[in-house]
Amino acid sequence: MNHETPLSLYIHFPWCVSKCPYCDFNSHALREDVPGRERVPEESYVAALVGDLAHQCESQATLIGERRIATVFMGGGTPSLFSPAAIGRVIDAVRAGPGLTADAEITLEANPGTIERGRFAEYAAAGVNRVSLGAQSFNAQALRKLGRIHSSDETRAAAAELHAAGLTNFNIDLMYGLPDQDEAGALRDIEDALVLSPAQISHYHLTLEPGTPFAARPPSGLPVDDQVSRMLEITSGRLADEGYLRYEVSAYAREGFDCKHNLGYWGFGDYLGIGAGAHGKLSAARAEGGIAVVRSVQPREPRRYQRDPQGALVWQTVEEDQRPFEFMLNALRLTAGFEIEIFERRTGLSWDAVSPVVQRLQGRGLLSVTACPSGRGRVTPTSVGFQFLNEVLLEFLPEEGPKSMHSAQKTSP
């Protein structure tokens, strides 16, 4: 079998000090999930992660092949609730199991309110070389409305700790379209982040996700759509002025600092997923022709996951008619789009399977197809296509719709 696609690893840590009212990720407040406990169950959860990884590497050895892990992303929840020693044990298990490439990117998500002085240096010593810092805003009123447990001063202190620890490759998460926020307020958040000199800034529009408290009871003072569009235009321009190039719908980075893990994810790459609620995707060429593509999912409830991480894992084949939508769902988020050869290699399909749809969208000014030195062409969303990306993606849906198993798991540029 041929294994050209890089392999990544997503590790989910499901606990938070408290769950934010806008969050629809698989996160559980400590008081809800560990009665009477103020700390995460490190030993049992790390043991489950290590066993889960070993089981997947053994059971899917044919699809994994000789590939080593090129990127690791520890998301949540709040992974920084776990000690550097616990994080180090997980990274050591990756080294001892599938192994890491020489230049592997290893990211840890961190909440500024959970970081003690000197902790980032210990995470770096454990093997972490990239951090994503969940600031969301520097405005005290906005942080309270978002249910965040930290202050803007704690974000600034965390960024200073990152620089002191040599972890200069870090991302700051921000949100816009917040309650009572105007264009000037959104720009102030960007300015405050720029002072901290991160390598990346991710800038997400606050959305009222189904099943969240914000969806049930929307906060007052939400800006209207036209105002939100102006916020995005102003902040994107300011970031570009400072050398932060937009490489994905919500992600900006200095040259050479794009998040490798998420580039793989958005490029329909392969990744193992371990931890409560984690998703994975693997592919490999079949000897008889074509490729096999499978997805995995673990149960969301942490206690169930810890009881039997191997037995609860579910694998499902991604059929050929589902692959165009699944590929476009991620690849069209990238400003660079994708090369036609990448589509064919990673889906196992001929370009003819989607060419009529692409041509139709090109005619409507939503997609662009340009020549590229390495192959037959590159497909990118136009500026209008970015604005109406959901409508573009719907054109690639199979008649019966997407399979329920596919669920976007947390990513952070």
Sine and cosine of phi, psi and omega as CSV:
sin_phi,cos_phi,sin_psi,cos_psi,sin_omega,cos_omega
0.00,0.00,0.51,-0.86,0.01,-1.00
-0.99,-0.16,0.77,-0.64,-0.02,-1.00
-0.83,-0.56,0.98,0.22,-0.03,-1.00
-1.00,0.07,-0.46,0.89,-0.09,-1.00
-0.96,0.29,0.78,-0.63,0.04,-1.00
-0.86,0.50,0.46,-0.89,-0.05,-1.00
-0.92,-0.39,0.75,-0.66,0.03,-1.00
-0.88,-0.47,0.10,-1.00,0.02,-1.00
-0.66,-0.75,0.83,-0.56,0.12,-0.99
-0.96,-0.27,0.75,-0.66,-0.01,-1.00
-0.84,-0.54,0.85,-0.52,-0.07,-1.00
-0.98,-0.20,0.76,-0.65,0.09,-1.00
-0.90,-0.43,0.95,-0.30,-0.29,-0.96
-1.00,0.08,-0.07,1.00,-0.13,-0.99
-0.99,-0.14,0.55,-0.84,0.14,-0.99
-0.75,-0.66,0.33,-0.95,0.12,-0.99
-0.89,0.45,-0.68,0.73,0.12,-0.99
-0.49,-0.87,0.42,-0.91,-0.05,-1.00
-1.00,-0.07,0.78,-0.62,-0.02,-1.00
-0.95,0.30,0.56,-0.83,-0.11,-0.99
-0.93,0.35,-0.23,0.97,0.01,-1.00
-0.99,-0.13,-0.15,0.99,-0.21,-0.98
-1.00,0.09,0.79,-0.62,0.08,-1.00
-0.91,-0.41,0.23,0.97,0.08,-1.00
-0.98,0.21,0.21,-0.98,-0.02,-1.00
-0.98,0.20,0.99,0.14,0.01,-1.00
-0.78,-0.62,0.56,-0.83,-0.10,-1.00
-0.73,-0.68,0.81,-0.58,0.05,-1.00
-0.90,0.44,0.66,-0.75,-0.07,-1.00
-0.83,0.56,-0.65,0.76,-0.05,-1.00
-0.91,0.41,-0.41,0.91,0.00,-1.00
-1.00,0.10,-0.55,0.84,-0.19,-0.98
-0.97,-0.24,-0.35,0.94,0.01,-1.00
-0.76,-0.65,0.98,0.19,-0.09,-1.00
-0.81,0.59,0.76,-0.65,0.05,-1.00
0.98,0.21,0.05,1.00,-0.04,-1.00
-0.92,-0.39,0.63,-0.77,0.09,-1.00
-0.97,-0.23,-0.15,0.99,-0.03,-1.00
-0.88,-0.47,0.40,-0.92,0.07,-1.00
-0.95,0.30,0.47,-0.88,0.02,-1.00
-0.98,0.20,0.97,0.24,-0.15,-0.99
-0.84,0.54,-0.80,0.60,-0.15,-0.99
-0.88,0.48,-0.75,0.66,-0.06,-1.00
-0.93,0.36,-0.60,0.80,-0.04,-1.00
-0.96,0.29,-0.67,0.74,0.04,-1.00
-0.89,0.46,-0.64,0.77,0.04,-1.00
-0.88,0.48,-0.65,0.76,0.03,-1.00
-0.91,0.42,-0.66,0.75,0.02,-1.00
-0.88,0.47,-0.72,0.70,-0.03,-1.00
-0.89,0.45,-0.68,0.73,0.03,-1.00
-0.92,0.40,-0.63,0.78,0.03,-1.00
-0.88,0.48,-0.72,0.69,0.00,-1.00
-0.88,0.48,-0.72,0.69,-0.02,-1.00
-0.88,0.47,-0.66,0.75,-0.01,-1.00
-0.90,0.43,-0.71,0.70,-0.02,-1.00
-0.91,0.41,-0.64,0.77,0.01,-1.00
-0.90,0.44,-0.58,0.82,0.01,-1.00
-0.97,0.24,-0.73,0.68,-0.10,-1.00
-0.96,0.29,-0.42,0.91,-0.02,-1.00
-0.92,-0.40,0.48,0.88,-0.06,-1.00
-0.85,0.53,-0.57,0.82,-0.02,-1.00
-0.91,0.42,-0.66,0.75,0.00,-1.00
-0.97,0.24,-0.51,0.86,-0.01,-1.00
-0.97,0.23,-0.64,0.77,-0.02,-1.00
0.91,0.41,-0.63,-0.78,-0.02,-1.00
-1.00,-0.08,0.18,0.98,-0.08,-1.00
-0.93,0.37,0.65,-0.76,0.16,-0.99
-0.99,-0.12,0.28,-0.96,-0.01,-1.00
-0.97,0.23,0.83,-0.55,-0.02,-1.00
-1.00,-0.02,-0.50,0.87,0.04,-1.00
-0.58,-0.81,0.55,-0.83,0.09,-1.00
-0.82,-0.57,0.73,-0.69,0.06,-1.00
-0.79,-0.61,0.88,-0.47,0.04,-1.00
-0.98,-0.19,0.96,-0.27,-0.08,-1.00
-0.88,-0.48,0.04,-1.00,-0.07,-1.00
-0.36,-0.93,-0.40,-0.92,0.33,0.95
0.80,0.60,-0.27,-0.96,-0.02,-1.00
-0.75,-0.66,1.00,-0.01,0.01,-1.00
-0.85,0.52,-0.47,0.88,-0.03,-1.00
-0.95,0.30,-0.02,1.00,0.20,-0.98
-0.95,0.31,-0.36,0.93,0.02,-1.00
-1.00,0.06,0.58,-0.81,-0.05,-1.00
-0.93,0.37,0.39,-0.92,0.11,-0.99
-0.83,0.55,-0.56,0.83,0.02,-1.00
-0.90,0.43,-0.66,0.75,0.01,-1.00
-0.92,0.40,-0.70,0.72,0.05,-1.00
-0.88,0.48,-0.64,0.77,0.03,-1.00
-0.89,0.46,-0.60,0.80,0.02,-1.00
-0.91,0.42,-0.61,0.79,0.03,-1.00
-0.92,0.39,-0.72,0.70,0.01,-1.00
-0.89,0.45,-0.64,0.77,0.04,-1.00
-0.87,0.49,-0.61,0.80,0.02,-1.00
-0.91,0.41,-0.57,0.82,0.06,-1.00
-0.92,0.39,-0.70,0.72,0.02,-1.00
-0.87,0.50,-0.68,0.73,-0.07,-1.00
-0.97,0.23,-0.38,0.93,-0.03,-1.00
-1.00,-0.07,-0.97,-0.24,-0.02,-1.00
-0.92,0.38,-0.40,0.92,-0.01,-1.00
1.00,0.03,0.30,-0.95,0.00,-1.00
-0.89,-0.46,0.58,-0.82,0.13,-0.99
-0.93,0.37,0.30,-0.95,-0.07,-1.00
-0.88,0.48,-0.53,0.85,-0.04,-1.00
-0.93,-0.37,0.52,0.85,-0.08,-1.00
-0.85,0.52,0.69,-0.72,0.09,-1.00
-1.00,-0.03,0.81,-0.59,-0.05,-1.00
-0.82,-0.58,0.96,-0.28,-0.12,-0.99
-0.97,-0.24,0.64,-0.77,0.11,-0.99
-0.84,-0.54,0.80,-0.60,0.16,-0.99
-0.98,0.20,0.64,-0.77,-0.03,-1.00
-0.66,-0.75,0.61,-0.79,0.12,-0.99
-0.99,-0.15,0.80,-0.59,-0.04,-1.00
-0.83,0.56,-0.41,0.91,-0.03,-1.00
-0.99,0.14,0.01,1.00,-0.03,-1.00
-0.89,-0.46,0.20,0.98,-0.10,-0.99
-0.97,-0.25,0.87,-0.49,0.11,-0.99
-1.00,0.04,0.39,-0.92,-0.01,-1.00
-0.85,0.53,0.75,-0.66,0.03,-1.00
1.00,0.06,-0.10,1.00,-0.10,-0.99
-0.93,0.36,-0.61,0.80,-0.02,-1.00
-0.90,0.44,-0.59,0.81,0.05,-1.00
-0.88,0.47,-0.58,0.81,0.03,-1.00
-0.95,0.32,-0.61,0.79,0.08,-1.00
-0.89,0.45,-0.65,0.76,0.02,-1.00
-0.89,0.46,-0.66,0.75,0.03,-1.00
-0.90,0.43,-0.48,0.88,0.02,-1.00
-0.98,0.21,-0.22,0.98,0.05,-1.00
0.83,-0.56,-0.13,0.99,0.02,-1.00
-0.94,0.34,0.74,-0.68,0.05,-1.00
-0.80,-0.60,0.13,0.99,0.08,-1.00
-0.47,-0.88,0.61,-0.79,-0.02,-1.00
-0.75,-0.66,0.62,-0.79,0.14,-0.99
-0.91,-0.41,0.90,-0.44,-0.14,-0.99
-0.98,-0.17,0.88,-0.48,-0.07,-1.00
-0.99,0.11,0.98,0.21,-0.01,-1.00
-0.98,0.20,-0.77,0.64,-0.02,-1.00
0.95,0.31,-0.68,0.73,0.07,-1.00
-0.28,-0.96,0.30,-0.95,0.12,-0.99
-0.95,-0.33,0.06,1.00,-0.01,-1.00
-1.00,-0.03,0.83,-0.56,-0.10,-1.00
-0.88,0.48,-0.66,0.75,0.00,-1.00
-0.91,0.41,-0.67,0.75,0.02,-1.00
-0.90,0.45,-0.67,0.74,0.01,-1.00
-0.87,0.49,-0.65,0.76,0.03,-1.00
-0.90,0.44,-0.70,0.71,-0.02,-1.00
-0.92,0.40,-0.50,0.86,0.03,-1.00
-0.99,0.15,-0.10,1.00,0.01,-1.00
0.97,0.24,0.36,0.93,-0.01,-1.00
-0.97,0.23,0.55,-0.83,-0.07,-1.00
-1.00,-0.07,-0.06,1.00,-0.09,-1.00
-0.93,-0.36,0.19,-0.98,0.08,-1.00
-0.94,-0.35,0.21,-0.98,0.05,-1.00
-0.91,0.42,-0.54,0.84,0.05,-1.00
-0.90,0.44,-0.59,0.81,0.04,-1.00
-0.93,0.38,-0.57,0.82,0.08,-1.00
-0.90,0.44,-0.70,0.71,0.02,-1.00
-0.89,0.46,-0.66,0.75,0.01,-1.00
-0.91,0.42,-0.64,0.77,0.01,-1.00
-0.90,0.44,-0.66,0.75,0.03,-1.00
-0.90,0.44,-0.64,0.77,0.05,-1.00
-0.89,0.45,-0.64,0.77,0.04,-1.00
-0.89,0.45,-0.63,0.78,0.02,-1.00
-0.88,0.47,-0.73,0.68,0.03,-1.00
-0.88,0.47,-0.68,0.74,-0.02,-1.00
-0.90,0.44,-0.52,0.85,-0.01,-1.00
-0.99,0.11,-0.04,1.00,-0.04,-1.00
0.99,0.15,0.16,0.99,0.01,-1.00
-1.00,-0.02,0.91,0.42,-0.06,-1.00
-0.98,0.21,-0.26,0.96,0.08,-1.00
-1.00,0.07,0.98,0.18,0.02,-1.00
-0.74,-0.67,0.44,-0.90,-0.02,-1.00
-0.94,-0.35,0.56,-0.83,0.14,-0.99
-0.90,-0.43,0.84,-0.54,0.09,-1.00
-0.99,0.12,0.78,-0.63,0.12,-0.99
-0.76,-0.65,0.37,-0.93,0.08,-1.00
-0.82,-0.58,0.46,-0.89,0.10,-1.00
-0.72,-0.70,0.13,-0.99,-0.14,-0.99
0.96,0.27,0.54,0.84,-0.08,-1.00
-0.99,0.11,0.33,-0.95,0.04,-1.00
-0.82,0.57,0.76,-0.65,0.05,-1.00
0.90,0.43,0.26,0.97,0.02,-1.00
-1.00,0.01,0.67,-0.75,0.13,-0.99
-0.91,-0.42,-0.05,-1.00,-0.05,-1.00
-0.87,0.50,-0.65,0.76,0.00,-1.00
-0.90,0.43,-0.61,0.79,0.02,-1.00
-0.92,0.39,-0.65,0.76,0.04,-1.00
-0.90,0.44,-0.64,0.77,0.01,-1.00
-0.93,0.37,-0.59,0.81,0.03,-1.00
-0.88,0.48,-0.63,0.77,0.05,-1.00
-0.87,0.50,-0.67,0.75,0.03,-1.00
-0.90,0.44,-0.71,0.71,0.00,-1.00
-0.87,0.49,-0.68,0.74,0.01,-1.00
-0.89,0.45,-0.60,0.80,0.02,-1.00
-0.94,0.34,-0.65,0.76,-0.03,-1.00
-0.88,0.48,-0.56,0.83,0.02,-1.00
-0.86,0.50,-0.48,0.88,-0.06,-1.00
-0.99,0.11,-0.08,1.00,0.08,-1.00
0.81,0.58,0.82,0.57,0.10,-0.99
-0.97,0.23,0.32,-0.95,0.09,-1.00
-0.98,0.20,-0.50,0.86,0.01,-1.00
-0.68,-0.73,0.43,-0.90,0.18,-0.98
-0.73,-0.68,0.81,-0.59,0.13,-0.99
-0.97,-0.26,0.66,-0.75,-0.17,-0.99
-0.73,-0.68,0.99,-0.17,-0.12,-0.99
-0.98,-0.22,0.64,-0.77,0.12,-0.99
-0.98,0.21,0.79,-0.62,0.07,-1.00
-0.89,0.45,0.86,-0.51,0.04,-1.00
-0.87,-0.50,0.54,-0.84,-0.01,-1.00
-1.00,-0.01,1.00,-0.02,-0.09,-1.00
-0.97,0.24,0.67,-0.74,0.02,-1.00
-0.81,0.58,0.64,-0.77,0.05,-1.00
1.00,0.03,-0.07,1.00,0.01,-1.00
-0.99,-0.12,0.38,-0.93,0.08,-1.00
-0.84,0.55,-0.59,0.81,0.02,-1.00
-0.91,0.42,-0.55,0.83,0.03,-1.00
-0.94,0.34,-0.62,0.78,0.00,-1.00
-0.95,0.31,-0.61,0.79,-0.02,-1.00
-0.69,-0.73,0.99,0.13,-0.05,-1.00
-0.84,0.54,0.67,-0.74,0.02,-1.00
-0.92,0.38,0.47,-0.88,0.03,-1.00
-0.97,0.23,0.38,-0.92,0.10,-0.99
0.99,0.13,0.26,0.96,0.03,-1.00
-0.93,0.37,0.73,-0.69,0.00,-1.00
-0.92,0.39,0.44,-0.90,0.00,-1.00
-0.98,0.19,0.22,-0.98,-0.12,-0.99
-0.85,0.53,-0.70,0.72,-0.02,-1.00
-0.88,0.47,-0.62,0.79,0.01,-1.00
-0.92,0.38,-0.64,0.76,0.04,-1.00
-0.89,0.45,-0.66,0.75,0.03,-1.00
-0.88,0.48,-0.64,0.77,0.03,-1.00
-0.92,0.39,-0.61,0.80,0.06,-1.00
-0.84,0.54,-0.73,0.68,-0.02,-1.00
-0.90,0.44,-0.68,0.73,-0.01,-1.00
-0.89,0.46,-0.71,0.71,-0.05,-1.00
-0.93,0.37,-0.71,0.70,-0.06,-1.00
-0.94,0.33,-0.61,0.79,0.05,-1.00
-0.89,0.46,-0.65,0.76,0.03,-1.00
-0.90,0.43,-0.65,0.76,0.01,-1.00
-0.91,0.41,-0.67,0.74,0.03,-1.00
-0.89,0.45,-0.66,0.75,0.03,-1.00
-0.89,0.46,-0.63,0.78,0.03,-1.00
-0.86,0.51,-0.52,0.85,-0.04,-1.00
-1.00,-0.08,0.15,0.99,0.08,-1.00
1.00,0.06,0.26,0.97,0.07,-1.00
-0.99,-0.13,0.96,-0.28,-0.08,-1.00
-1.00,0.03,0.68,-0.74,0.02,-1.00
-0.98,0.22,0.91,-0.42,-0.01,-1.00
-0.93,-0.38,-0.08,1.00,0.03,-1.00
-0.47,-0.88,0.24,-0.97,-0.08,-1.00
-0.73,0.68,-0.68,0.73,-0.10,-0.99
-0.86,-0.51,0.24,0.97,-0.15,-0.99
-0.81,-0.59,0.69,-0.72,-0.01,-1.00
-0.75,-0.67,0.63,-0.78,-0.04,-1.00
-0.50,-0.87,0.46,-0.89,0.20,-0.98
-0.92,0.38,0.42,-0.91,-0.05,-1.00
-0.82,0.57,0.77,-0.63,0.02,-1.00
1.00,0.04,0.02,1.00,-0.06,-1.00
-0.87,-0.49,0.37,0.93,0.13,-0.99
-0.85,0.53,0.57,-0.82,0.02,-1.00
-0.94,0.34,0.92,-0.40,-0.04,-1.00
-0.89,0.45,-0.62,0.78,-0.04,-1.00
-0.88,0.48,-0.75,0.66,-0.05,-1.00
-0.96,0.28,-0.46,0.89,0.12,-0.99
-0.89,0.46,-0.63,0.78,0.07,-1.00
-0.91,0.41,-0.69,0.72,0.00,-1.00
-0.89,0.46,-0.74,0.67,-0.03,-1.00
-0.95,0.32,-0.33,0.94,0.03,-1.00
-1.00,-0.03,0.33,0.94,-0.01,-1.00
0.86,0.51,0.61,0.80,0.04,-1.00
-0.98,0.20,-0.01,-1.00,-0.03,-1.00
-0.98,-0.18,0.58,-0.81,0.04,-1.00
-0.39,-0.92,0.65,-0.76,0.19,-0.98
-0.99,0.11,0.54,-0.84,0.05,-1.00
-0.81,-0.59,0.87,-0.50,0.04,-1.00
-0.83,-0.56,0.49,-0.87,-0.05,-1.00
0.94,-0.35,0.27,-0.96,-0.05,-1.00
-0.87,0.49,0.84,-0.54,0.03,-1.00
0.98,0.20,0.07,1.00,-0.06,-1.00
-0.95,0.31,0.60,-0.80,0.08,-1.00
-0.95,-0.31,0.49,-0.87,0.08,-1.00
-0.69,-0.73,0.23,-0.97,0.05,-1.00
-0.47,-0.88,0.78,-0.63,0.00,-1.00
-0.76,-0.65,0.47,-0.88,0.05,-1.00
-0.49,-0.87,0.41,-0.91,0.08,-1.00
-0.28,-0.96,0.46,-0.89,0.03,-1.00
-0.93,0.36,0.64,-0.77,0.09,-1.00
-1.00,0.06,0.55,-0.83,0.03,-1.00
-0.88,0.48,-0.55,0.84,-0.04,-1.00
-1.00,0.07,0.03,1.00,0.01,-1.00
0.93,-0.37,0.43,-0.90,-0.05,-1.00
0.97,0.24,-0.11,-0.99,0.04,-1.00
-0.74,-0.67,0.42,-0.91,0.12,-0.99
-0.99,-0.14,0.71,-0.71,0.06,-1.00
-0.77,-0.64,0.82,-0.58,0.00,-1.00
-0.75,-0.66,0.47,-0.88,0.09,-1.00
-0.86,-0.51,0.47,-0.88,0.04,-1.00
-0.80,-0.60,0.39,-0.92,0.09,-1.00
-0.51,-0.86,0.65,-0.76,0.08,-1.00
-0.98,-0.21,0.40,-0.91,0.03,-1.00
-0.89,0.46,0.56,-0.83,-0.08,-1.00
-0.97,0.25,-0.51,0.86,-0.12,-0.99
-0.97,0.23,0.86,-0.50,-0.14,-0.99
-0.86,0.52,-0.64,0.77,-0.04,-1.00
-0.93,0.38,-0.61,0.79,0.05,-1.00
-0.90,0.43,-0.67,0.74,0.02,-1.00
-0.86,0.51,-0.72,0.70,-0.06,-1.00
-0.92,0.40,-0.50,0.87,0.00,-1.00
-0.92,0.40,-0.63,0.78,-0.10,-1.00
-0.39,-0.92,0.95,0.31,-0.04,-1.00
-0.90,0.44,-0.47,0.88,0.01,-1.00
-0.98,0.20,-0.71,0.70,-0.08,-1.00
-0.95,0.31,-0.41,0.91,-0.05,-1.00
-1.00,0.04,-0.19,0.98,-0.04,-1.00
-0.93,0.37,0.72,-0.69,-0.01,-1.00
-0.87,-0.49,0.76,-0.65,0.07,-1.00
-0.93,-0.37,0.60,-0.80,0.01,-1.00
-0.61,-0.79,0.69,-0.73,0.03,-1.00
-0.96,0.28,0.69,-0.73,0.13,-0.99
-1.00,-0.03,0.95,-0.30,-0.07,-1.00
-0.94,0.34,0.34,-0.94,-0.10,-1.00
-0.86,0.51,-0.58,0.81,-0.04,-1.00
-0.95,0.30,-0.28,0.96,0.04,-1.00
-1.00,0.04,-0.34,0.94,-0.18,-0.98
-0.93,0.37,-0.62,0.78,0.03,-1.00
-0.84,0.54,-0.72,0.70,0.00,-1.00
-0.90,0.43,-0.71,0.71,-0.03,-1.00
-0.89,0.46,-0.63,0.78,0.04,-1.00
-0.91,0.41,-0.77,0.64,-0.06,-1.00
-0.92,0.40,-0.54,0.84,0.00,-1.00
-0.81,0.59,-0.54,0.84,-0.01,-1.00
-0.98,-0.22,-0.75,0.66,-0.14,-0.99
-0.90,0.43,-0.52,0.85,-0.02,-1.00
-0.98,0.18,-0.02,1.00,0.15,-0.99
-0.98,0.21,-0.29,0.96,-0.06,-1.00
-1.00,0.08,0.71,-0.71,0.04,-1.00
-0.90,0.44,-0.50,0.87,0.03,-1.00
-0.99,0.16,-0.15,0.99,-0.01,-1.00
0.88,0.47,-0.67,-0.74,-0.05,-1.00
-0.46,-0.89,0.40,-0.92,0.09,-1.00
-1.00,0.05,0.56,-0.83,-0.02,-1.00
-0.84,0.54,-0.62,0.78,0.01,-1.00
-0.88,0.47,-0.58,0.81,0.02,-1.00
-0.91,0.41,-0.67,0.74,0.06,-1.00
-0.84,0.55,-0.74,0.67,-0.06,-1.00
-0.92,0.40,-0.66,0.75,-0.04,-1.00
-0.93,0.37,-0.63,0.78,-0.14,-0.99
-1.00,-0.02,-0.28,0.96,0.09,-1.00
-0.97,-0.24,-0.35,0.94,-0.08,-1.00
0.97,0.24,0.23,0.97,-0.05,-1.00
-0.95,-0.32,0.41,-0.91,0.14,-0.99
-0.97,0.24,0.52,-0.86,0.07,-1.00
-0.86,0.51,-0.42,0.91,0.02,-1.00
-0.86,0.51,-0.38,0.92,-0.03,-1.00
-0.91,0.41,-0.45,0.89,-0.05,-1.00
-0.82,-0.57,-0.13,0.99,-0.08,-1.00
-0.81,0.58,-0.69,0.73,0.01,-1.00
-0.88,0.48,-0.62,0.78,0.01,-1.00
-0.93,0.38,-0.69,0.73,0.01,-1.00
-0.88,0.48,-0.68,0.73,0.00,-1.00
-0.89,0.45,-0.63,0.78,0.02,-1.00
-0.90,0.43,-0.69,0.72,0.01,-1.00
-0.94,0.35,-0.53,0.85,0.08,-1.00
-0.90,0.43,-0.66,0.75,0.02,-1.00
-0.90,0.43,-0.44,0.90,0.02,-1.00
-1.00,0.00,0.06,1.00,0.04,-1.00
0.97,0.22,0.36,0.93,-0.04,-1.00
-0.98,-0.20,-0.45,0.89,0.06,-1.00
-0.79,-0.61,0.43,-0.90,0.06,-1.00
-0.81,-0.59,0.67,-0.74,0.08,-1.00
-0.88,-0.48,0.89,-0.46,-0.06,-1.00
-0.82,-0.57,0.35,-0.94,0.04,-1.00
-0.95,0.31,0.51,-0.86,0.09,-1.00
-0.68,-0.74,0.54,-0.84,-0.11,-0.99
-0.86,0.51,-0.51,0.86,-0.15,-0.99
-1.00,0.00,-0.09,1.00,-0.08,-1.00
-0.13,-0.99,-0.50,-0.87,-0.18,-0.98
-1.00,0.06,-0.22,0.98,0.03,-1.00
0.40,-0.92,0.33,-0.95,0.03,-1.00
-0.82,-0.57,0.71,-0.70,0.00,-1.00
-0.96,-0.28,0.80,-0.60,0.02,-1.00
-0.71,-0.71,0.50,-0.86,0.15,-0.99
-0.95,0.31,0.60,-0.80,0.15,-0.99
-0.98,0.21,0.09,-1.00,0.05,-1.00
-0.87,0.49,-0.60,0.80,0.06,-1.00
-0.94,0.34,-0.62,0.78,0.03,-1.00
-0.87,0.49,-0.59,0.81,0.07,-1.00
-0.89,0.46,-0.64,0.76,-0.02,-1.00
-0.92,0.40,-0.51,0.86,-0.05,-1.00
-0.88,-0.48,0.66,0.75,-0.11,-0.99
-0.88,0.47,-0.63,0.78,0.00,-1.00
-0.87,0.49,-0.65,0.76,0.03,-1.00
-0.91,0.41,-0.60,0.80,0.05,-1.00
-0.88,0.47,-0.73,0.69,-0.06,-1.00
-0.89,0.45,-0.58,0.82,-0.01,-1.00
-0.86,0.51,-0.46,0.89,0.00,-1.00
-0.91,0.41,-0.32,0.95,-0.04,-1.00
-0.98,-0.18,0.05,1.00,0.01,-1.00
-0.93,0.37,0.67,-0.74,0.16,-0.99
-0.93,0.37,0.28,-0.96,-0.11,-0.99
-0.85,0.53,-0.60,0.80,-0.04,-1.00
-1.00,0.06,0.02,1.00,0.01,-1.00
1.00,0.06,0.14,-0.99,-0.03,-1.00
-0.95,0.30,0.46,-0.89,0.09,-1.00
-0.93,0.37,0.56,-0.83,-0.08,-1.00
-0.92,0.38,-0.36,0.93,-0.07,-1.00
-0.93,0.38,-0.51,0.86,-0.07,-1.00
-0.95,0.32,0.86,-0.52,0.01,-1.00
-0.61,-0.79,0.77,-0.63,0.00,-1.00
-0.91,0.42,0.87,-0.50,0.05,-1.00
-1.00,-0.08,0.29,-0.96,-0.14,-0.99
-0.87,0.49,0.73,-0.68,0.13,-0.99
-0.73,-0.68,0.45,-0.89,0.02,-1.00
-0.60,-0.80,0.85,-0.52,-0.03,-1.00
-0.91,0.42,0.00,0.00,0.00,0.00
